[in-house]
């Protein structure tokens, strides 16, 4: 079974064609600069060289049409006929309260999702454009929506209701929704496997740290609280988003500088965070390099980000009462020992103690590793996320009629003997250069590691 996944942003379309039987992505790619001119696609078939294709894509339909053409291209393609695609999965950012699970896309869904556009005006309209274009180009296959907010629909009202006029929730559904749901679901389930525990008896604090950043308190295996809110703007310091701050600042500066709401939204979402503090950096690797060169604002940005992470970790530890593991994931979480070390510094009183050597060693996007000290009461894992696997598995389960909400559904990667073949293949190459990585590979108590060790 071949599943095509699409993630449509305002000016980009990410895609993957996945072979469900072999558990392998056949090709990944991205079409960039959609609708803005100068469009191009980077198309990367598994085991072959990537190719860059220049092609004007004034609409999302043109971008998806280009993707389909590349999938069946005689030289760069991975299938011979578009009819080999069995289903299409669409990443939908904001499902509101209406969707606590992935769903088959029909007219009823489309009508409901259009009504939700007010909740996520930056994200939902491009998602919808992608769905409509894909359904037109691939009308004979089922299309499935996977919600970024669904994982957090288990939060209690005390976690998601704001201390604002309650009528705003009743009239406009103003509440905390949370995001990065597929990533946080995946690492929570995998952490339970590594602990050898029933996921519904497991308490975890997860940190998804990339350009966007989410903290997630997982209580008895389900999302209990999360840092992002009504939009992805709330919470931790991010690459270009401000995160938590006094909203009176926004009103004050808008009045002083004559800014419109849209202009302020652009500043808070695209010109704040790490970029706002440093004035020029978004990538944390650039921040670390600038710190080494003596850039004081880069150092300040790093310290602010890590301090905010520590505050959320501490708050969630106390909110949960008992914590089995801290989990780091996503680009920075997986590859920055500096960020992890600084964020966990001084938390030994809570039983959180990392091993400095293990933490420094853990820089891989393929294997799950542990970085806690032997005498740490709380386990600390670095788990490379796999949103695409959650995505594909939801689609396949819906097609086969065995899918349910995540509290009742068991994923294949919850098996302690689950192995990701592509990551196992890539990790073998890493071990040739860094054999010491083997020392920190996390292995379930009654199974084997995700890379087969």
C-alpha positions as CSV (number, residue, x, y, z in Angstrom):
1,X,0.0,0.0,0.0
2,X,1.4,3.4,-1.1
3,X,0.4,6.5,0.9
4,X,1.1,10.0,-0.3
5,X,1.3,12.6,2.5
6,X,0.9,16.3,2.0
7,X,1.7,19.2,4.3
8,X,0.6,22.5,2.7
9,X,1.8,25.8,4.1
10,X,1.1,29.3,2.7
11,X,4.1,29.1,0.3
12,X,5.3,25.5,0.4
13,X,4.1,21.9,0.0
14,X,6.0,19.1,1.8
15,X,5.3,15.6,0.6
16,X,6.3,11.9,1.0
17,X,5.3,8.7,-0.6
18,X,5.4,5.8,1.9
19,X,5.5,2.1,1.2
20,X,3.4,0.7,4.1
21,X,4.4,-2.9,3.6
22,X,8.1,-2.2,3.7
23,X,7.7,0.6,6.3
24,X,9.9,2.9,4.1
25,X,9.5,6.3,2.6
26,X,10.0,5.9,-1.1
27,X,10.6,9.6,-1.7
28,X,10.4,12.9,0.3
29,X,10.4,16.4,-1.1
30,X,9.3,20.0,-0.8
31,X,8.0,22.5,-3.3
32,X,9.0,26.0,-2.2
33,X,8.0,29.5,-3.1
34,X,4.5,28.4,-4.1
35,X,2.3,31.5,-5.0
36,X,5.2,33.9,-4.6
37,X,7.2,33.3,-7.8
38,X,10.5,31.5,-8.4
39,X,9.0,28.1,-7.4
40,X,11.2,25.0,-7.2
41,X,11.0,21.5,-5.9
42,X,13.7,19.4,-4.2
43,X,12.8,15.8,-4.8
44,X,14.7,13.1,-2.9
45,X,14.0,9.4,-3.8
46,X,15.2,6.9,-1.2
47,X,18.7,5.6,-2.1
48,X,19.2,8.0,-5.0
49,X,20.5,11.6,-5.4
50,X,18.1,14.5,-4.8
51,X,17.1,16.5,-7.8
52,X,16.1,20.2,-7.9
53,X,13.4,21.1,-10.5
54,X,12.5,24.7,-11.3
55,X,8.8,25.1,-12.1
56,X,6.4,28.0,-11.7
57,X,3.7,27.2,-9.2
58,X,1.3,30.1,-8.9
59,X,-1.2,27.9,-7.0
60,X,-1.1,24.9,-4.6
61,X,-2.8,22.9,-7.4
62,X,0.2,23.5,-9.7
63,X,2.5,22.4,-6.9
64,X,0.7,19.2,-6.2
65,X,0.5,18.6,-10.0
66,X,4.3,18.9,-10.1
67,X,4.7,16.5,-7.3
68,X,2.5,13.9,-9.0
69,X,4.5,14.3,-12.3
70,X,7.8,13.8,-10.4
71,X,6.4,10.6,-8.6
72,X,5.9,9.0,-12.1
73,X,8.8,10.6,-13.9
74,X,10.7,8.1,-16.0
75,X,14.1,9.1,-14.5
76,X,13.3,10.6,-11.0
77,X,10.0,8.8,-10.2
78,X,9.3,5.9,-7.8
79,X,6.1,4.6,-9.3
80,X,5.0,3.9,-12.9
81,X,1.4,5.1,-12.6
82,X,-0.5,7.5,-10.4
83,X,-3.1,4.8,-9.8
84,X,-0.6,3.0,-7.6
85,X,-1.3,5.7,-4.9
86,X,-3.8,4.1,-2.5
87,X,-4.6,7.1,-0.3
88,X,-3.6,10.7,0.5
89,X,-3.0,12.0,4.1
90,X,-3.2,15.7,4.7
91,X,-1.7,17.5,7.7
92,X,-4.3,19.9,9.1
93,X,-2.9,22.3,11.7
94,X,-6.1,23.3,13.6
95,X,-9.0,20.9,14.2
96,X,-10.6,22.9,17.0
97,X,-12.8,21.0,19.5
98,X,-14.6,19.2,16.6
99,X,-11.8,16.8,15.8
100,X,-10.1,14.6,18.5
101,X,-8.9,12.1,15.9
102,X,-7.9,11.7,12.3
103,X,-10.8,11.5,9.9
104,X,-11.8,10.6,6.4
105,X,-12.3,13.8,4.4
106,X,-15.8,14.2,3.0
107,X,-18.1,17.2,2.3
108,X,-19.2,17.4,6.0
109,X,-15.6,17.6,7.1
110,X,-14.8,20.3,4.5
111,X,-17.7,22.4,5.7
112,X,-16.7,22.1,9.3
113,X,-13.0,22.8,8.6
114,X,-13.9,25.9,6.6
115,X,-15.7,27.3,9.7
116,X,-12.5,26.7,11.7
117,X,-10.4,28.9,9.5
118,X,-11.0,31.9,11.9
119,X,-9.1,30.0,14.6
120,X,-6.0,29.6,12.5
121,X,-6.0,32.1,9.6
122,X,-2.3,31.6,8.9
123,X,-2.5,27.8,8.7
124,X,-5.9,26.4,7.9
125,X,-6.6,28.2,4.6
126,X,-3.4,26.8,3.0
127,X,-4.3,23.4,4.4
128,X,-7.7,23.6,2.7
129,X,-6.2,24.8,-0.6
130,X,-4.0,21.7,-0.6
131,X,-7.0,19.3,0.2
132,X,-9.1,20.8,-2.5
133,X,-6.3,20.7,-5.1
134,X,-5.3,17.1,-4.2
135,X,-8.9,15.9,-4.3
136,X,-9.3,17.4,-7.8
137,X,-6.1,15.9,-9.1
138,X,-6.6,12.5,-7.3
139,X,-10.4,12.1,-7.2
140,X,-10.5,8.3,-7.0
141,X,-8.6,7.7,-3.8
142,X,-9.6,8.4,-0.2
143,X,-8.2,11.5,1.5
144,X,-7.6,11.6,5.3
145,X,-7.0,14.6,7.6
146,X,-4.5,14.2,10.4
147,X,-5.0,17.0,13.0
148,X,-2.1,18.7,14.8
149,X,-4.3,19.6,17.7
150,X,-6.1,16.2,18.2
151,X,-3.5,14.8,20.7
152,X,-4.3,17.7,23.1
153,X,-8.1,17.2,23.2
154,X,-7.7,15.2,26.4
155,X,-6.6,18.2,28.4
156,X,-8.9,19.1,31.3
157,X,-10.7,22.5,31.4
158,X,-8.4,23.7,34.1
159,X,-5.5,23.4,31.6
160,X,-7.2,24.8,28.5
161,X,-9.6,27.6,29.8
162,X,-8.0,31.0,30.0
163,X,-8.7,33.5,32.8
164,X,-10.6,35.7,30.3
165,X,-14.3,36.5,30.0
166,X,-15.9,33.0,29.8
167,X,-18.2,34.3,27.1
168,X,-15.2,34.4,24.7
169,X,-14.9,30.6,25.0
170,X,-18.7,30.1,24.6
171,X,-18.9,32.5,21.6
172,X,-15.6,32.2,19.9
173,X,-14.0,29.0,21.3
174,X,-11.1,31.0,22.7
175,X,-9.1,28.4,24.7
176,X,-5.8,26.5,24.7
177,X,-5.5,24.0,21.9
178,X,-1.8,23.1,21.6
179,X,0.1,22.0,18.6
180,X,2.9,19.6,17.4
181,X,0.4,16.8,18.3
182,X,1.6,14.0,16.0
183,X,5.2,14.5,17.2
184,X,4.3,14.6,20.9
185,X,2.0,11.6,20.5
186,X,4.9,9.6,18.9
187,X,7.5,10.4,21.6
188,X,5.1,9.8,24.5
189,X,4.3,6.4,23.1
190,X,7.9,5.5,22.5
191,X,9.0,6.8,25.9
192,X,6.6,4.4,27.5
193,X,8.1,1.5,25.4
194,X,11.6,2.5,26.6
195,X,10.5,2.6,30.2
196,X,8.8,-0.8,29.8
197,X,5.6,0.6,31.2
198,X,1.9,0.7,30.3
199,X,1.6,4.1,28.5
200,X,-1.5,4.8,30.6
201,X,0.5,4.5,33.8
202,X,3.3,6.8,32.5
203,X,4.0,10.5,33.3
204,X,6.3,12.3,30.9
205,X,7.5,15.9,30.2
206,X,8.2,16.2,26.5
207,X,10.1,19.0,24.8
208,X,9.7,19.4,21.0
209,X,12.4,22.0,20.2
210,X,12.7,23.1,16.6
211,X,12.0,26.5,15.0
212,X,8.7,26.1,16.8
213,X,8.8,24.8,20.4
214,X,6.3,22.9,22.5
215,X,6.4,21.6,26.1
216,X,3.9,18.8,26.9
217,X,2.9,17.4,30.3
218,X,1.7,13.8,29.7
219,X,-0.2,12.4,32.6
220,X,-1.2,8.7,32.6
221,X,-0.3,8.5,28.9
222,X,-2.4,11.4,27.7
223,X,-1.8,15.1,27.1
224,X,-2.6,17.0,30.4
225,X,-1.1,20.4,29.5
226,X,0.9,22.1,26.8
227,X,2.8,25.4,26.3
228,X,1.3,26.5,23.0
229,X,-2.1,28.0,23.3
230,X,-5.0,29.4,21.2
231,X,-2.3,29.7,18.5
232,X,1.3,28.5,18.2
233,X,2.5,31.9,19.5
234,X,2.1,31.2,23.2
235,X,4.7,29.4,25.4
236,X,8.4,28.9,25.0
237,X,10.9,31.1,23.2
238,X,11.0,30.0,19.5
239,X,13.0,30.8,16.4
240,X,10.9,33.7,15.4
241,X,7.9,33.6,17.8
242,X,7.8,35.6,21.0
243,X,6.2,33.0,23.3
244,X,4.9,34.1,26.7
245,X,5.0,37.9,27.3
246,X,2.7,40.6,28.8
247,X,0.1,41.3,26.1
248,X,-0.1,44.9,27.3
249,X,3.3,45.4,25.6
250,X,1.7,44.7,22.2
251,X,-1.0,47.4,22.8
252,X,1.6,49.9,24.1
253,X,4.0,49.5,21.1
254,X,1.0,49.5,18.6
255,X,0.0,52.9,20.0
256,X,3.5,54.2,20.1
257,X,4.4,53.2,16.5
258,X,1.0,53.2,14.9
259,X,1.0,49.5,14.1
260,X,-2.0,47.6,12.8
261,X,-3.0,44.3,14.3
262,X,-1.7,42.5,11.3
263,X,1.7,44.3,11.5
264,X,1.9,43.4,15.2
265,X,1.0,39.8,14.5
266,X,3.8,39.6,11.9
267,X,6.3,41.0,14.4
268,X,5.3,38.5,17.2
269,X,5.2,35.5,14.8
270,X,8.1,36.3,12.4
271,X,10.4,38.8,13.9
272,X,10.6,37.9,17.6
273,X,12.0,35.0,19.6
274,X,15.6,34.1,18.9
275,X,15.6,36.4,15.9
276,X,14.2,39.3,17.9
277,X,16.8,39.1,20.6
278,X,19.8,38.5,18.4
279,X,18.7,40.7,15.5
280,X,20.0,38.2,12.9
281,X,19.9,34.5,14.0
282,X,17.2,31.9,13.9
283,X,19.2,28.7,13.6
284,X,20.5,27.7,17.1
285,X,23.8,26.5,15.5
286,X,24.4,30.0,14.4
287,X,23.6,31.2,17.9
288,X,26.1,28.8,19.5
289,X,28.8,29.8,17.0
290,X,28.1,33.5,17.7
291,X,28.4,32.9,21.4
292,X,31.8,31.3,20.9
293,X,32.8,34.4,19.0
294,X,31.8,36.6,21.9
295,X,28.3,37.8,20.7
296,X,26.6,38.9,23.9
297,X,23.1,39.1,22.4
298,X,23.5,35.5,21.1
299,X,24.5,34.4,24.6
300,X,21.5,36.2,26.0
301,X,19.1,34.5,23.6
302,X,20.5,31.1,24.5
303,X,20.2,31.8,28.2
304,X,16.6,33.1,27.9
305,X,15.5,30.1,25.8
306,X,17.0,27.6,28.2
307,X,15.7,29.4,31.3
308,X,12.2,29.3,29.8
309,X,12.6,25.6,29.1
310,X,13.7,25.0,32.7
311,X,10.7,26.9,34.0
312,X,8.2,24.8,32.0
313,X,10.0,21.6,32.9
314,X,9.8,22.5,36.6
315,X,6.2,23.6,36.4
316,X,5.1,20.5,34.6
317,X,7.0,18.2,37.0
318,X,5.1,19.7,40.0
319,X,1.8,19.6,38.1
320,X,2.3,15.9,37.3
321,X,3.4,15.0,40.8
322,X,5.4,12.0,39.6
323,X,7.6,12.1,36.5
324,X,9.0,8.9,34.8
325,X,10.9,10.6,32.0
326,X,12.0,13.8,30.4
327,X,12.0,13.6,26.6
328,X,13.8,15.8,24.0
329,X,12.8,15.7,20.4
330,X,12.8,17.7,17.0
331,X,15.8,19.3,15.4
332,X,17.3,21.3,18.4
333,X,16.1,18.8,21.0
334,X,17.7,15.9,19.1
335,X,20.9,17.6,18.1
336,X,21.8,20.3,20.7
337,X,23.5,18.9,23.8
338,X,24.2,22.5,24.9
339,X,20.4,23.3,25.0
340,X,19.5,20.1,26.8
341,X,22.3,20.5,29.3
342,X,21.5,24.1,30.2
343,X,17.7,23.4,30.4
344,X,18.3,20.6,32.9
345,X,21.0,22.2,34.9
346,X,20.3,22.4,38.6
347,X,17.2,20.1,38.6
348,X,18.9,17.3,40.6
349,X,16.6,18.0,43.6
350,X,13.8,16.6,41.4
351,X,15.8,13.5,40.7
352,X,16.8,14.7,37.2
353,X,20.5,14.1,36.6
354,X,22.2,13.9,33.3
355,X,25.5,12.3,32.4
356,X,27.6,15.0,30.7
357,X,29.4,12.6,28.4
358,X,26.2,10.8,27.3
359,X,24.5,14.1,26.7
360,X,27.5,15.3,24.5
361,X,27.5,12.0,22.6
362,X,23.8,12.1,21.8
363,X,23.6,13.8,18.4
364,X,21.7,11.5,16.0
365,X,18.4,11.7,14.1
366,X,18.1,8.0,13.9
367,X,18.5,6.2,17.2
368,X,16.8,6.7,20.5
369,X,19.3,7.5,23.2
370,X,19.4,7.9,27.0
371,X,21.5,10.7,28.6
372,X,20.6,10.4,32.3
373,X,23.1,9.4,34.9
374,X,23.0,5.9,36.4
375,X,21.7,7.3,39.7
376,X,19.1,9.6,38.2
377,X,15.6,8.9,39.5
378,X,14.0,10.3,36.3
379,X,15.0,8.9,33.0
380,X,16.0,11.4,30.2
381,X,15.6,10.3,26.6
382,X,16.4,11.8,23.3
383,X,13.8,10.4,20.9
384,X,13.9,11.4,17.2
385,X,10.4,12.2,16.3
386,X,8.5,10.4,13.4
387,X,5.4,12.4,12.7
388,X,5.2,10.8,9.2
389,X,4.9,7.4,10.7
390,X,2.0,8.5,12.9
391,X,0.5,10.2,9.8
392,X,0.7,7.1,7.6
393,X,-0.4,4.7,10.3
394,X,-3.6,6.8,11.0
395,X,-4.4,6.8,7.2
396,X,-3.9,3.0,6.9
397,X,-5.9,2.2,10.0
398,X,-8.8,4.4,8.8
399,X,-8.7,2.6,5.4
400,X,-8.7,-0.8,7.1
401,X,-11.5,0.1,9.5
402,X,-9.5,-0.4,12.7
403,X,-8.7,3.2,13.7
404,X,-9.9,4.8,16.9
405,X,-8.9,7.8,19.1
406,X,-5.4,7.5,20.4
407,X,-6.6,6.5,23.9
408,X,-8.0,3.3,22.4
409,X,-5.7,2.7,19.4
410,X,-2.4,0.8,19.6
411,X,0.3,1.9,17.1
412,X,2.8,-0.5,15.5
413,X,5.7,1.5,17.1
414,X,4.3,0.7,20.6
415,X,5.7,-2.9,20.1
416,X,8.9,-3.2,22.1
417,X,10.4,-5.1,19.2
418,X,9.5,-2.5,16.6
419,X,12.4,-1.6,14.3
420,X,12.5,1.4,11.9
421,X,14.3,-0.1,8.9
422,X,15.4,3.2,7.3
423,X,16.8,4.5,10.6
424,X,18.5,1.2,11.3
425,X,20.2,1.4,7.9
426,X,21.3,5.0,8.5
427,X,22.4,4.4,12.1
428,X,24.8,1.6,10.9
429,X,26.6,4.2,8.8
430,X,26.8,6.6,11.8
431,X,28.3,3.8,14.0
432,X,31.2,3.4,11.5
433,X,32.2,7.0,12.3
434,X,31.1,7.1,15.9
435,X,31.1,3.6,17.4
436,X,30.7,5.1,20.9
437,X,27.1,5.9,20.1
438,X,26.2,2.3,20.7
439,X,26.8,2.9,24.5
440,X,23.8,5.3,24.8
441,X,21.3,3.5,22.5
442,X,18.0,3.2,24.5
443,X,16.7,-0.4,24.6
444,X,13.3,-1.4,26.0
445,X,13.5,-3.7,29.0
446,X,11.8,-6.6,27.1
447,X,12.6,-5.8,23.5
448,X,15.2,-4.3,21.1
449,X,16.1,-0.8,20.1
450,X,14.3,1.0,17.2
451,X,17.5,0.5,15.2
452,X,17.6,-3.3,15.8
453,X,20.4,-3.3,18.4
